[in-house]
Amino acid sequence: MTPFSYRCTDCGKTYARDEVRYLCPACGQGYRPGIPLLGVLEAVFDYGAIAASFDRAAPDWNQFCAVEQAFHPPIPVGSTPLARVDRLGAGLGLANLWVKNDGLNPSGSLKDRASFLVVAEARRLGIELIVAASTGNAASALACVCASTGTRALIFVPEKAPKAKLVQMVLYGATVVPVKGTYDDAFRLSLEYTAERGGLNRNTAYHPLTIEGKKTAGLEIWAQLGYEVPDAIVVSVGDGVILGGVHKAFVDLKRAGLIDRLPRLIGVQAETSDAIHRYVTTGTYADAADPTTRADSISVTCPSNAHGARRAILDSAGLTLTVTDAEILEAQGVLAARTGIFTEPAGATALAGLAKLQAGPDRLTPESRVVILATGHGLKDVEAPLARIAIPPAVEPKLGALTL
Ligand SMILES: [Zn+2]
């Protein structure tokens, strides 16, 4: 680990590591559940020390990690494959396309990265209960990592979360509280719980190490591309924390002098869950009125990291766009059939956005090096693709019954 401090992404004030836990004490006072987080903290490392000692031939990723290795949970997380997908790229006019398949994390989603680091932090602090609100994946991830350490997990989840995710949480041994309401209601309730009754809150972006955990996906992309920065990374966006985490990876690398430019970040939202897209394109924030998307992992009224996500898009000269549920489910099928990668609807949202981009005037050039981040495994929600495909009927077990 490299020494680090926290800096407020709104006012710039810096704090020693153990001086703060969640939001900037000054800016966070203005925060109340129901608005995007204010005073989100970022970890600022000793970049000079990293620059002096980082070795591409034998990279020590702990130099970018905010919790000492001694506290890391035993379950391996991350190091997911980056698959070159030429068959998919050919259809999009892209000669250099990859998919980072984060559905291959232990609980089946990128959220394992954030949970891994927050559980490590809880162990460092000697806290035995971690509390989270989630649309499903973050809760499954927390329950999974906690199972490897014996840490208690208390999870507030919208009652409509996909069954596979609920099964995961319960089976991993978490205490699961389905909430009659939305993700935003669960988020508020979890904040009230930790404020009144204790435990470490793992809510996304609220705990700064969730962003630090997710940044490891970006660090891996850089390493897997032979320590080259891709031209663009396409990310589905709900709360905006994965986008923020990927951005932080390349910001850290740039601050350490290991790269000289950022990849363009292309954020893709579902049409009905488009608060960040509208914020980026108009400069004015407003909640999503009715986030009914089938891509449950990115269905959110009020994205907690709206401000950070907007900064990440602008800082990287990126862009945002929205897609329909029909486009998402079609992309899920195309991705599966052309790459062998089965990602959940939220993961396929990134491809749906890239396909839309490539069909329009802002398309990426054919030689662009582009990475799609597939954030969760398709088996987490098998009901979603059934809206688009049909399972063939059974036949008699006789050759004559086959028309093939
Ligand atoms: Zn502040």
Boltz pocket constraint, residues with backbone or C-beta under 6 A from the ligand:
constraints:
  - pocket:
      binder: B
      contacts: [[A, 8], [A, 9], [A, 10], [A, 11], [A, 12], [A, 13], [A, 24], [A, 25], [A, 26], [A, 27], [A, 28], [A, 39]]
      max_distance: 6.0
